[in-house]
Amino acid sequence: MNLLRIAFFLLSSASFCMAETWPIDKDVVIFDGSASGTKIRIEASEKPFQPADHKLTDLHNAGTEQEPNWIGATIDGSPVIGTDQTIPPKGLPQLDRLTVFFGDKKIDVPPKLLHRVFLPHLTHRPGTFTNEYADTIIGVSADAKCVIIDLSVGDGGGTASTVFVVSSDGTSTTEHPRRPEP
């Protein structure tokens, strides 16, 4: 009887995996507040990943068997974030939109900065952290003209974070801001 239960579980699991369906979050508000009299709102959405829409390079050894040099997967030339450095399966949640409102001014982060990000933590209580754990963290500059979004991504083996720096002048980057020299 146990063998029958195990077989049923494995068939059910395989059917779920073949279905390639994950919940997709749309128009999630990940921050809503104000600084220096400016209202700041950050919204994001996901979409199901469609491999055919991208140029993909899978995880591979660019070295030799004696001296391996493993290179992680890329999507349209950018390293994949949120997986275990492999090409994600079709349908996996992919960051589709990240919008920052500085008062009435709307800044959309360019899609080329978003398409490499998978399993973004949009509804995991952003801004929540303890001395042991932090999820998505939002930083707002003192003059409210720039935000840093340290977005948690992944699901365990590929858990990480990626940074977006968005300014009210319309610029967006995925590089950490430099600190002043001493």
Secondary structure, DSSP 8 states (H G I E B T S, - for coil): -HHHHHHHHHHHHHHHHHHT------SEEEEEEEETTEEEEEEEEEEE--GGGS-EE--EE-S-SSS--EE--EETTEE-BSSSSS---TT-EEEEEEEEEETTEEEE--HHHHTTBBSB-SSS-TT-B-SS-B--EEEE-TTSSEEEEEEEE-SSTT-EEEEEEEETTS-EESS-------
